[in-house]
Amino acid sequence: MKRQILSIVLLIAFAAPAAVSYLYLKSRQREVKREVKRMMLAGMDESELVHLSFSKREAEDLKWEHATEFEWNQTMYDVVRSSNQGDSVYYVCYRDEAESKLKRQLATLLIDIHKKDPTQQDQLVLIKDFYSSLYKDNFTVQFTQPLSLSSTHNTAYAMHLSSGHINICSPPPLFVATCQS
């Protein structure tokens, strides 16, 4: 019984800092969104706004949070007004640096949690051992972290296989076709 209680306490002690940090950053992100909305309703100075133009196809490919907020080049933008002209869409936006910074901090926190998770590390070792066992010694398996925090893939690691060459010591099997009539 004491071991169970101790293990629960240790689990909470290890998980609490990450959970509290995550909840704090999420609540701070909500506060920033509310503040930006208030500023937009009160009217913003034109000098605070940026003008962006995209083709309609590019506008669809933007990472939209909702109808009036999107992420582009790892920066969040709040749309103040927009217009369509031909094949182009023009946006007048507020560049939300505070929310962009919070999103980067959240992503970094999640990657750090993932890196420190012992079960994830054990799985990476098992996968590496499996792929290494499939090939001769001249193969290496290496896991690397993504270069960018905003990846289009949902994986936290990429796997690279590199090799010199494979020596095949036997000829390929012969295929013998038999016809029975």
SULJOKA-V636525 format. One record per run of one state. SS is the DSSP state (2 for helix, 1 for strand, 0 for the rest). FROM is the first residue (numbers start at 1). LEN is the number of residues. If there is no record, write none. Layout:
ss->SS from->FROM len->LEN
ss->SS from->FROM len->LEN
This chain:
ss->0 from->1 len->1
ss->2 from->2 len->41
ss->0 from->43 len->3
ss->2 from->46 len->3
ss->1 from->49 len->7
ss->2 from->56 len->6
ss->0 from->62 len->1
ss->1 from->63 len->4
ss->0 from->67 len->2
ss->1 from->69 len->4
ss->0 from->73 len->2
ss->1 from->75 len->11
ss->0 from->86 len->2
ss->1 from->88 len->9
ss->2 from->97 len->20
ss->0 from->117 len->1
ss->2 from->118 len->17
ss->0 from->135 len->5
ss->1 from->140 len->6
ss->0 from->146 len->11
ss->1 from->157 len->6
ss->0 from->163 len->19
